[in-house]
Amino acid sequence: MNTRALPLYATILIFLAAYALAFTQFPNILSTRVVGNLLTDNAYLGIVAVGMTLVILSGGIDLSVGAVIAFSGVFIAVMLRDTGLHPLPVFAILLVLTTCFGAAMGFLIHRLAMPAFIVTLAGMFLARGAAYLLSVQSVPITHPFYRTLTDAYWLMPGRGRLTLIGCLMLAVFVLGMVIAHRTRFGASVYALGGGEATARLMGVNLGRTTVLVYAFSGAMAGLSGIVFSVYTGSGYSLATVGTELTAIAAVVIGGTLLTGGSGYVFGTLVGVLTMGLIQTYLVFDGTLSSWWTKIVIGLLLLAFILLQKGLLTLSQTRLAKGTA
Amino acid sequence: MLLSIRSLTKVFPGTRALDGVDLDLHAGEVHALLGENGAGKSTLIKCLTGAYARDGGVITMEGAAIDPRSTLEAQGLGIGTVYQEVNLLENLTVAQNLMFGREPRKWGLVDSRALRRQAQAVLGQYGLDIDVDRDLGSYPVAIRQIVAIARAVEISGKVLILDEPTASLDAREVAMVFDVVRGLRARGMAIVFVSHFLDQVFELADRVTVLRNGRRVASQPVAELTRMSLVEQMLGRALEEVVEAPHEGSEAAPPLLHFTGMGRKGVIEPFDLTVGAGEVVGLAGLLGSGRTETAELLFGIRPAQSGTARDANGDIVLSNPRTAIAAGFGFAPEDRKLDGIVGDLSVRENIILGMQAQRGWARPIPRGQQNKLAEDYIKRLDIRTSDREKPIGQLSGGNQQKAVLARWLAMNPRFLILDEPTRGIDVGAHAEILRLIGELTRAGMSVLVISSELDELVAVADRVIVLRDRRHVAELTGSAVGSDRIMQAIASEGEAA
């Protein structure tokens, strides 16, 4: 077994243990209703976290995604209000926009050899500013197609709703896993995160990989924006502030190393669900403040960083002993 | 002939790194490339692999002229390279590393089953049966090195350049890698083998080319060589030319420090060393023999895994440079620009740096005192600078080195380690530094000097330790300290000391 996979197993174990613990207290938490809601409520976060996973695997970071989600919501709402366009072409235009936006950031990061942190921070302000420019107020979406989207669900046994956006998130995770583990592009992303100089020696096209990875993250942020607009039925420029950090937290809790090159897309799904589970538990409990979510997530993050550091040390000492 | 290089020239501003070098490579031979630091080995390899564009000369491969402009292009032409480190990615599996960029695909997606099968088949040729789905980083360096060789051979297949492939391997692992290399030779590959370990050259190589100062000194079958003649060629002097400098046998100094059984796996074999008060101990040996490593061990940069350090008061902890400084040690490293000075800070700031760090940053040394200290040392060591506030990066190498010395002297260490203290400085400053070392020891300080210049060691050291293949092999004292004795010890075979 690879030491690299240990954080993933730890994540899964923690998730299952937490779920079991919550189940003993509130048996309802395993009902299809709760599970369905868990997927629906976290759909936008999960989708954007898939993009973030690839970015972090490549050794980068994308701070712009929260602002891009907000921009997407406002863009859709304003377009639907002011033009007679059907939502589907609006979605297409938006996805092209956010993908190009991500690609442009990737281009700058590679071409100017600038830290991703700075470039995407600038991207964050840009996208947030553009959202304000379109509308400062929250814009409701009244298009009938949106009703169709929200009403599209499969009623699971036990009256739980598996919504379209919940399914979309799961589909995006499958897509992310295929890209990361079954394509040459995915291997290049891991290579880039493992070491730029070595990756170049092995024939990785660094520029292409960097541009593509941020373009993918931009596309996922756009898709997440669409899902968020379906979920809330409006577009608001002040929405999803700090979502990029929540996504990063989900990625790290999912066992991906922030320094890049090590981690799994599946882990991010478990990370997102773990965070959703904590929230659900607090709702069930009813007496605790919702801020406890942040505290528990903070503790979990800390625990995972320590775990990864510990595993790193462990594998190194074991290697040293192995060769002795 | 597989590959032929004729009058290869590469010029860097100020130096001719390669000056009309010829090299012939035949299929099915291991060709060792030897030379001291700055001889031009790396430049030659970089010209061959396309990392550098050459300024003159012709490279022909199987009769056709080639001009690789990148590592990838060189690989395409059949020239593969394995470096000492950073060849492959530790965070990918063995199979991914081996087949990277050529993964078998089915419907556009990587076919992981075929990937595994092909990787196993490739490694099977090298007698390696390992789990290819595990991360490369979880295997020992020797296995990684063999995987790197396998990848280079798979991609290139004609010429394999091994740039110090054994530098971090132990004896058993070296044997493993050598078996692989011999197998490739039998298959008709031409192999360029760069190593600092003479024993390995004699064990593996068929022919040897020695470079010195960018020129080819000689190219000959290894069978016609003795260790002595090889060392002579590398160092560029014949034994009979050496006039043994008369050396005063200094009376045995009272011992100050005892190091017993200090060692670190893969870095330096355990050694014993006693340093007397006011004594200058020299470390001699070829590049890569473990000189710098010994210094790093003593200063806690790469702390020892075994052994103890003691002084008159008991054990000393040398687990990192901080503790070493606390024990009264000082270390002026080899690469002054990288490790020694802070180029943008002034001469004064560089001089007080160590002292300030020792005091703690919360208690700044008063500016008046700083100025006085800096002025004192500038005068005492004759540091040539227009004023003490000039950025040190603008000073000449010799004056930078003096400022580094001043920094340590300001902290008043009892044991000072100098790694190549005279590298890259002019003749005048050279003599001054040596004179300064003499002065310091008369004041009771003990000094460990590492140098590639045998004459320098002979001139300055009371005792010289000779290193070979990361082992302390000989110790010369008093009248025995002479260039020819040191050279003999470097070249001598086996365990004899």
Interface residues (C-beta under 8 A of the other chain):
Chain A: N2 T3 R4 V178 H181 R182 T183 R184 A187 Y190 A191 G193 G194 G195 A197 T198 A199 R200 L201 M202 G203 V204 G261 S262 S315 L319 A320 G322 T323 A324
Chain B: T71 L72 Q75 V86 N87 L88 L89 E90 N91 L92 T93 Q96 N97 F100 G101 E103 R105 G108 L109 V110 S112 D133 R134 D135 G137 S138 P140 V141 A142 D170 E173 K265
